[in-house]
Amino acid sequence: MASHVGVDVGGTFTDVVLLTDDGSLVTAKVPSTDDQSVGVMEGIEKACSEADLDPADLDAFSHAMTVSVNALLERDGAKTALVTTEGFRDVLEIRRQNRPSLYDLDADLPEPLVPRRRRFEVDERATTEGIERPVDADELRTLAGDIAAAEAESVAVSLLHAYAHPENEQAVADALREELDVPVSASHEVLAEFREYERTSTTAVDAYVTPAIDAYVGRLEERAGDAGVPTPRIMQSNGGIASAKTVREHAVTTALSGPAAGVVGAGATVQASESLRGLVTFDMGGTSSDVSLVRDGEVERTTDAEINGHPIRVPMVDVHTVGAGGGSVAWVDAGGALRVGPESSGANPGPASYGRGGEKPTVTDANVVLGYIGGDTALGGELSLDVDAAHDVLSELADEAGLDDALTAAQGVYRVANANMTRAIRTITVERGHDPRQFALVAFGGAGPMHAAALADDLGVETVVVPRACGVLSAYGLLAADEKHDSVRTVRTPLSEIDLDRVEAAYDDLRADVLADVEKSEEASVGRVADLRYAGQSFELSVPVDDEFDAEAVAERFTAAHEETYGYTLSDPVELVNLRSTATVERDSLDVTYEATDDPSRGTREAFFGFDGDGEFHETAVYDREAFAPGATFEGPAILEQNESTAVVPPEWSGEVDADGTVVLTKGGERR
């Protein structure tokens, strides 16, 4: 077995998991750095040092990052130009007619990534039937000069109906690539799918983040090469990894790189626990919390995602994010109500308890006051805590909010943060027709296991799973992720009038497209999917397609999917909308060894439980999480500590350690 390192960059910490050739699992955390590649290499060096391994002896390196999403959230991506068909330069501004707040007449929409002064038009026209008016070569030369004069650092090209007939768009893209020394994103290459606004938005996002991704991955490749570390493989939003070269050419696919890795890691844990039917994954880091679903062993994916108000239609792991993390700042609004997030203290200075100059109260500080994190706890294995500083900032918050003391304020912060995360979980379960009580909750991230049992109580969930590498599960997921590549084509036609030759020809093109990005195509399997809807609907459902397109079988699958999703079916005609293909190269299953190391007991400390008016401090057993033997059991209240994370087990909950080191918590009875 080869040695493999996975590194995930978060807003506060950079997480590392190293699987050695003998099956040993080494984890590490280091503070994230402004240039993420610096922290990545520091993390690799730390993990290799603990494993007594030279970084140059690593066989594989997988990586998840936040470069794309940070650029979108902070709006510091490239100075982008947009080229559209004459008369359509304002599609990013017009958007859709749906309103972000139905009754708010003054609701602000996000500013387009491309301002109007850098949107350019070309005199051309394509329809769904073909090219009506080709582009003029002289106009393209003038266009290139205008874009250069605008000092654009990247260009997005999205022409009308280019998803169906891309000849004009290809001519524009080719001319600009020849004339300009900046990256050019063409919509038929980024997203060959109908819906003008979403296609243009996705292409603009790709152009907006491409320079940052290209520069970052280039720096990382250089630093890795200097250390003798293999070229990184990058996690994409779809839950699969790809080569560095591929993501530099398709930057938009990295928008949810880190959260996707965490869900994949949770899915790998599920496969080892056959008694669990489905999972709600709960990743609480320093800046935000991400929740998702794993059903029947499959990670839920979507093509209808939005980041900071910008639609992105490429396949993504279906993740819902809220601004509630360990570093989220607690504050009092104008009405005197206690709030948590979305502002975060970040890695520097961080929470007040980090002792780095932080002066604002955070969720982490509240957990310190409640006793869940002890004064002798070393976060990341090296960061000592300042308990007095946590009490000081919570006392100041209590004064501002009119509360009794620091403890009361800490209780409030903990409950408000939990309420935010509970709403997020209800969004992906109850609001989509799923009963959360039928799922187990997988808790990970540095702070996730600290809040998971309390969330489970609120949701009626009776099983909480805490993976062995819970504090760095996104990095662990990188070791388990398959290679994946997706492609889509719009082929709109009534299913009853399907042209099988046209459909199979489109699938052949899709197959060639996805296999072009696979390094070892002979090892890849190619799956086929179709998006369908009832005639007149504005949304589609995806169903699997066999090796030969069978319209009757596809219609039956669509009807069943519609019934399951919406609770009803119609007699209306069914329309085929999009064809999709995914190439997958499966990775070998992880073979991780786990053994107890010592007596797990670390003594006791006072921790607060009960938030319904009858709460009090309990003498709580503290355990070394990684010292538990397989099969060990324990009762709450308890606190399980490890370098990267802390799990809190309230009274009435109990735990059992699986053979692979996973801890399964259950409430008030036998393990399900």
C-alpha positions, 0 to 999 in steps of 0.5 A: 500500500502506498503512502498518501497525504490529503490536505484541506484548507479551511478558513482557520486551520489547514487539516492534514491526514497521512495514511502510511504504507503500513495503514497507520493514520497520522493527522495534523492541523496548522493555522491557515496562511494568507498564501494557502500553499505555505500552510499546506506545505507546513502541514505536510511537513508536520504530518510527515515528521510525526510519521517519521517519513520524508515528504519526498517518499510520499506516493500521492498528494490530494488537496482541497482548497478555498481559493475559488469560494473565497474569491466569490465571497470576498469579491476579489477575483480577476477583473473580468470582461464578458462578451455576449450577443448584441443586445444581451450584455445585461443578462447578468444584471437582469437575472431572473424575475424571482425576488430574494425577499418577496415583500421587500421592495428595496431588497438588494441583489448582488452586484454582477461579477462583471460591471457594465463597462466591461461587457462587450457585444458582437454582431452575430446570431445563432438559434437552436436550429443553426447559425443565422449570422456569423461573426466578422473577423474585423469586428473581433480584432476591434473587440480584442483591442477594446478588451485590452484597453479595459485592462481585463485580466480574464474574459468570459464569452457567452453567446446566444444559443452557443450550447446548441451551435457553438461555432460563433462562440468558438470563433470569438474565443479563438480570436481572443485567445490569439490576440490577448494574453489572458484566460478566456472561458467559453460557455460551450466549454464550461456549460453546454446547457440551455438557460441563458442567465445560468450559463452566462453566470457559470461562465463568468464565475469560471473566468472570475476565479481562473487567474486565482486558481491558476496562480495558486495551483502553480505556486503549490506545484512549485512548492511541492516539487521543491520538497519532492512531494508529488503533484497535487490532485485537486478535489472538485465540487462534484466530490471527485478529484482531478489533475492539477492541469484539469482544474487549472483549465476548469476553475469553476469546478473547484467552487466547493472543493473543501466541503465536498471532501468532507461529505465524501469522507463521511460517506466513506465512514458510512460504508463501514457501518452497515447498520446506518441507512442514511446520514446527515453530514455536519461539518462545523469548522472555524468559519462556517458549518456545512450540512449535506445528505448521504442516502443509500451510500451515495453522496447527494449532488446538485446542478442548481447551486448558488454562491454569494448570489451567483448561480453555478450550474456545474455538478456539485455535492449538495451542501447547505452552508451557514455562517456558524463556526467555532470562530463565529463572532457573537454580537447584540443587534439593534433590538437587543437580541443575541446573534452569532455570525456570519462575521468570523474571527478567522485564524488571526487573531482568532477567538479571544481564548487563542491568546492572539489578541482576539477581542470579540466573543466567539462560539469557541470562547463560549465552549471554553466557559461551558467547560467543553474545552479545557484550559489544558486542551491544546488545539491542533496539538500546539495551541494553548488556550487562555480561559480568562480571556474567554470569560472576559469577552463573554462578560462584556457580551453579557453586559451588552445584552443585559445578561447576568454573567459570562456563563449565561452569555455562553449558554446563549451563544451556544444555543443561538449557534445551535439554532442556526445549524438546526435550521440548516439541517431542516433545510436539507431534510424536512424541507425536502421531504426527509424525516431527520429522525430516520438518519444518523448525524455524522459530526466532524470539523474542529467543532462539529462533535462538540455540538452534534448531540445537542443538535440531535436532541433538537432534531429527534435524531438518536444516533450520532457518528463521530469518525476517527479523523473527525477533526480533519475529515475533509482531508480524510475524504481526499484519500477516499475520493474517486476521480470524477469528470462531468459533461452535459449537453442540452437535447430538448425534445418530447420523450415520445418523439425521441430521435435515438440516433441523435441521443446516442450520438450526443452520449458518444460526444459526452463520453469522449469529452469526459474521458479526455480528462482521465489520465488512465481512460481504460480504468474509467467507467462512464455513467449516463444520466438524463434530465427530464420534466413534465412539459411546461415545468421549469425544473428537471429531475435526473434519472439514470440511463442504461447503455442503450437509451430506452424511452419507456424505462427512462419515463418510468424512472422519471415518474417514480422520481417525481412521486418520491420527490414531490409526492404526486405524478401528472399525466402530462407529456414528459420532455427530455432536457439534458443528457449527462455523462460522468467518468469515474475512476474508483480509488482503492478502499482505505485500509486503515489500522486502529489499535488502543494506545493507553488508558483513555481516562484523563480525569474529570472537569466541570462542564455545563449541561441543560439549557432549558432552565434547569441546566447545571455543571456536572462532573464530567469524565474526560477521555483521550479519544484515540486511546479507546480500544475497539468495542469500548463503551462509555456513558455520558456526560463525557468529553472525548479529546483529540488534537484536532477536535473535541466531542461532547457527550451529554447525560443520557447519551452513551458511546461505543467504539467501532473496529475502525475507531469510529465512535457511535453515540446513542441516546437512551437505549441500544445502538440502532 
